[in-house]
Amino acid sequence: MRGVRELADAEEGDEKPAEKKAPVAPSKAELEAANKNKQLSAKARQYLAFLQRDKQAAAVVEFVFSASRFKLLVPKENVIISFALAGIRTPATRAVDGKPADPLAEEILQYVRSKITQHSVRIEVETMDKADNYLGSLFHNRTNLAVDLLQQGYASIFGFSAAKSPYSKELYAAERQAKEARKGIWKDYVEPTPEEKAAMGASYDGDDSKEDASSGVERVAKITEIVDAGDFYVQFVGDKNAEAIAAALAAVAELPESDEPFNPPANSNGRPFIAAGQFSDDSWHRVRCDGVDANGDWRVYFIDFGNHDTLISDRLRHLPAEAAKIPALAVHCALAGLVPPKAPEYEEGSALAFSEMAFGVDLKCTVEFTDKFTARKHVTLSHESHPISVNRQLLRDGWAKVTTRPDRRIARQMGELQEEERYAKQHHYGVFEYGDVSDEEEGAERVPGPDPKARAPRGKPAQR
């Protein structure tokens, strides 16, 4: 099973011609290749459910493509898959965008090959990427390979993915350990200043003694990016820094185009840095440049909105230092007390229901607590005119479950959240339409469901 759909990627990257031309019919070979890729993709999605069924699956490493991507044989399913480590990034072994390969890249690749090539391993599959690579954790001799690479200074955290990993705590701790020891890629590492950390939207800083001053405070917020109910971003309305950021970006937009190629600031020392990036609608926003991909495009994170993208160099410009140091406006959040569904048949429906309830409107946002490792704020959202919170409405409609391991700071709210979940179970809404088919780790009580042939009515979205 191939992990990369070359034809689809090529078609997505084609630019529209300047002049309107008659469409060219695809050749027979192109149609056959496209059909084959569709079949491979469908088969890959089909096996995802089987690989996720057990917490861990046995596999044999047939080939190591890079320090973080492998060709694996899964004997139980009798399939060969492309598997990548989630939550980390390893140096490329070849030059990208004219820049030489990292001097440690080959050493890191050989380190991984010597450890796992033709060895039996165990994998935990979390999800798939757009190229049909399976993403997750790989264990060799009971050692999490991603954690091992981070501890050796052979990899860095990929925050967006690491924050969602069930091993996020171990991943962040391992990278912090390598930084402090100045190992591997961190040999010349310089600790960012507090101002730089704030601007980057930095996560866990290693100090568990600090209490979150925003806990319990109610503010007005707007959601700017949604992945699911446990992974979204908000901007607080009336943030005093918004005007200063807008003014700086307006000045950048007025600058004439430069003939000089865009290069990282001289003082970045290989670290991520803040710049101005032009979105697809041609508007300019602050972005964190995390590096260059295999195609020479910059991987960026829109720090005031929460979305990730890739931009060509022509769509990037340098920002004045004062504007770059302003803390990120996007605040990473999760609905307090909720666990969004993991099953593919409900995952998208849950995210859409949440979007219909909450996206693009002013909401009352109360921060209940902050996860110290990911800096994600667990919040309660509510509409001014709706009698119950978005958290409760999502549970009532069956689009989420109550966590069985609540933080002590939301203990008083758990009763009403559990009551809404019971209501959804009784009416077989959303994820409970066929009964309570609970995730293994949730361990909730099972409630018999109706005949699967008779679909139960779904709940209504929250009233605006």
N, C-alpha and C positions, 0 to 999 in steps of 0.2 A: 504494500500500500504506500503510495507516494505521499509525502508530507507537504509538497509544494505544488500549487497549480500554476504553472508557468504561463499558460495561455490566458487564464483569467487575469493574472497580474499585469500581463502585457496590455490587455484590452483596457484595464482601468487606468493605465498610465498614458494612453494615447491622447494627444491634444487634438482639439477640434480644428479643422482647417479654417483658414481665414475666409476662403470663398466657399460658397455652397456648391458641392459637387454631388453628382449622382452616386447613390450608395453602390458599393461593390459587393456582389454576392459572395459569401464565403465559399471557399473551395471544398471539395469532398473531404480532403484530408483535414482541413480545419474543423469541419463539422464533426468528423469522427473523433478528433482530439478533444474538442469541447464536450462531446457526449461522454467520452471516456473519463474526463476529469469530473464531470457531474456524477457519474456512477461511483468513482473513487471517493468523492466527497460524501455522498450519501452513505456509502459503506462505512466510512470513518465515523460519521455521526452515529450510525447504528451501533458500532462497537463501543462508543463512549459509554452508553448505559451499562454494558456488560462489564467494562473495566471499572466503573464506579460502584458496581453492585457490592463488591467486597472492599473492605477498608484498604487492604493491600493485595497486590497481585504479584506473583512470581514472574520473573523475566530473565532473559539472557542477553547481555550486551553484545551485539554482533559487530557493531562498528561505532567509533567515536568520531562524529563529524567535526565537533568543536568541543571546547571544555564544558559546554552546557547543553549540547544537543546530540542525541544518540539514535542509532538504529537498534531497536529491541525486538526480540522474539518473545511473544507471550504464549507459552506452551498450552495453557488451559484453553485459550480461544483459538490457538493455532493461527495466529496472525503476526505479521511483522509491522511495527509501527515506528513513526518518527516521534521521539519524545524529547521535550526540552524542560530544563529545570525552571520552575516558577520562582519569582521573587528575587532573582539575581541577574547580573550582567557580567560577562567575562570579556577580556580584551580580544579584539580581532587579530588573527594571525597574518592578515595581509593589509596592504596600504588601502586607505579609504579616503576619497576626495583629495588625493595628492599628499595626504599625511602618512608618514611611515608607520608601519605596524608597531604596536607596543613591544618593547624589547623583552618583556616577560611573557608575551603571548605563547610562544613556542614552548617555553618551560612549563607553563600552566597546562597546555594541551598534552604534553608528554606525561605530566603528573597524573592527569585524569586517565589517560590511556593505560598507564602502568597499573592503575588501581582496579579498573573495571572491565577492560576489554576481555571478551569471552568469559566473563565471570557471571555467576548467578547473583541477581539483585532482587529487591522488592520495590515496587512502585506504588504510589498513591496518585491517582489521576484526579485532578481538580476540574479541568475544563479543556477546551480546545481553542486554538487561535484561528485567524481567518485563513491561514495556509494549511489547516488541518493537521497541525502538530499538536500532539497531546501535551498538556502542561501539568506539572505536579512536582512531587518529591520523589527522590530515588535514594534507597538505602542499601549500603554495601557493608556487610558485617555489622549490621545494626547502626551504622553511622549515616546520618543525613549528609549526602554529598554536598548540598548547597551550603549547609552550615560549616562543613569542613573547608570548603573553598574560601568562604568568608574569613574563617579563623586564620587561614594561611596567608591572607592578604592577596588571594588569587581572584577575587571577585568583588563586586560592589552591589549594594542593595538597589533593586529596581522598585522604588517606593510604591508605585501604583499596584504592582502585583504582590509585593511582599506584605503590604497591609492587609490583603485578603487571605493570605496563607494561614493555615492552622498552626504553622510554626513561626509566625511573625515574631514572637518574643525571642525565640532562639536566633533567628536571622539577624535581628537588630543588635542583639547582644554580641554575636560573633563578629560583626563588622566593627562594632565599637572597640572590641578587644584588639583587633588587628590595627586599627587606627592608633590606639594608645601605644602599641608596640612598634609602630612604624614598619609594619611588615609588608612585603610584596609591593603592590601598587601604591601603598600608602607611605613608602619610604621617605618621600619629600612632602608629605601631607602637612598643611598648615591649618590649624583649627580656625573655622570662620568666626568672625566677630559676632556679638549678639545682634547687631544691626543686620548683618548678612544672613544670619539664621532666620530672622523674622521675615526678611524679604523673600527668602527661598521657600517659606512655608515649611520650615524644618519641623521634623517630628520629635520623637522621644529624645530627651537630652541627658538621660541617665540619672536624674535626680528625682527619686520617688517621694521626697519629703515635701515637695511643693504642692500646695493646694491650688485648684483652679479657681481664680477669683470670679470667673463668669458663672459658676454653678449657681443655679437657683434664680438667676436674673432673667427677666422676660424682656425680649426685644422684638422689634419688627424685622422680618427677614424675607428675602425672596430666593427661591431655589434657582440655581443657574445651571446645574448639571445633575442628571439622575442616571445611576447604573441600576440600583434597586433600593429597597427600603433600608438596607444596611450600608449603603454606599452612595452618598450624594453630597452636593456642595451648595452652600447658601452664601449670599451676601447680606450683611446687616444694613438695613435702610438707614441713611443718614450718617454713614461712616465719614468722619471728618477728613479722611485721606482721599476720598473719591475725587473731589474737585482738583486737588493737586495732581493726581495721576492723569485725569482727563486733560488738564492744561499741558502737561509734559508730552502726552501722546499727540495732542493737536499740533504742537511745535514740531515734533518729529515728522508728522504727516506732511508738513509744509516744506520740508527739506528737499532740495533737488536730488534726483537719482545720482548715485555715485558710480563712477566707472571702476572704482577699486573693489575687489572682491571682499565679501564680509568675512572677517576673521575674529576669533575670540579675543577678548581684551588681554593685553600683555600680562596682567597680574592674575589671570584666572588659574594659572598653573595646572591646567587640565581638569579643573573643577567645573561644575555647572555654574552658569552665570545668567544674569538677568539682561534681557534685551527687549526691543520692540518688535513684535511680529504682526504681519498683515494676515488677517483671517480671510476666509474664502469670499466674504462679502466686501473685501477691500478695506475694512476698518482696522485700525491699529490698536493693539493691546499689549500688555506686558507679558512676556513669556520667559520661562526658565529653559535655557538651552542645555539639554542633558547629554548631547553628543551627536555624532553623525552615524547614520545607518549604512548598510552595504551599498545603497544606491547613491550615497553622497548627500542625502537630505538630512536636515537637522531634526532630531527628536525634541519636541518642545512640549511644555506644560503651561497652559494659560493660567497663571497664578491667581488671577482675579475672578476666574470662572470655574476652574476645576477640570477642564477637559484637556485631553492629550491629542497631539496631532504631529504630523511631519510637515516641515516647510522647506522650500528651496532657499538658497542663500539670498536670492534677490528680494525675498519677502522679509528679510531681517535687517534691522538697523540698530545702531548702538543708542543706548539711553543715557541721559545725564546721571551721574552717580547719585544725586539727591533723589531722583525719581526711582532708581533701581533699589534704593535702601528702604523705601516705604513698605511696611508689612503687607503681605498678600491679603486681598480682600476676600478671596474664596475661603470658606471655612468648611473643612471636611466633617461630615455628620453622618449619624445613623439614627433611626427612630429608636428611642429608648424602650427596652423590654421586648423588642420584636426580633424574630428571625425570618428573613424572607425565604420562600421555597427554593429548594435546590433542583427539584425535578424539572427537566426541560419543558414539559408540557404546561407548567404553571409559572415558570420563571418570568417569561415575557409578559404574561397576563398580569402578574403582580406588579411589575414595573410600570406597565401602562395604566393600571388602576391608580397607582400612587401618583403618576404624572397627571392624570385627569383631576385628581383631588387637589393637588398642591402646586403644580408648576405654573409660574408666571403670575402669581397673585401675592399680595402682601399677607403674611402669616405671622401669628404670634409664636415666637420661638423661645422656649425655655430650655436652657442647658442644664441637664440633670447631673452629668458627670463627664469627665474627659478620660479617654483611654491613654494612659501614660506612655505606652509604647508606640502607638500610631498617631497620637495627638487627635484622634477622631472624637468629636463631641457627640455624645448621645443626648438627643433632644426630644422634647415633646412639641409638636406643631399643632396649631389650631386656627380655625377661621373665626373671625369676629362674630359672624352670624350663625355658626353651626354649634349645636349644643354639646357635641363631644369632639374630642381631639382627632386629628388625622390618624394618630397611632391606634386609637380605639376603633375608628371606622374601618381601617384596613383589616384589623382582626375580625371585626363584626361581619365583614364581607367575605371572610375566608381567604384573604390574599396574603396572610402571614400567620406565623405561630408565635406563641409566647415562649421566650427563652426559659429553659429549665435551670439556668445558672445565672440568676439576676444579680447585678451589683447591689451591694447593701444600701446604696444611696437612692435606689428606686423601690425599696422593699414595700413602702406604703402604697405604691401605685399598682402593685402586682395583682391585688384582689380584683380591681375593676378590669384590668387587662385580661385576666383569666376568665372573667365572666363573659366578656365579649367573645373570646375564643370558644367557650362552651356554646354560646348562641349560634356561632357558625357551624359547629359540629352537629348540633341538633337539627339545623335546617339544611345541612349538607351543602354549604356554600363553598365556592372556590376550591381550595386544595382538599376540602373534606367532602367533595361531591360524591365520592364512592366510599366514604368512611374515613376514619383516622388512620391513614397509612403513614405512620410516623417515621422520621429519620432515626437511624439506629442510635445516634448520639443524643437525640432529644428524649427518647424513652417515655413519651407521654402515653397515657392510657388509650387503648384502642376502642373505638366506637363502631359497631356494625353499620354498614352503609346500605343504601338501596341497591336494587338490581342495576348493574352498570348500563343495561340497555335503556333504562328509563332515566334520562339525564335530569338531575335536580336543578331547580332555578338558581341562578346566581344572585348574589347580593347587589344592591344598587350602589353606585359611587356616592361619595359624600356630596351633600348639597352645598352649593356655593352661596 
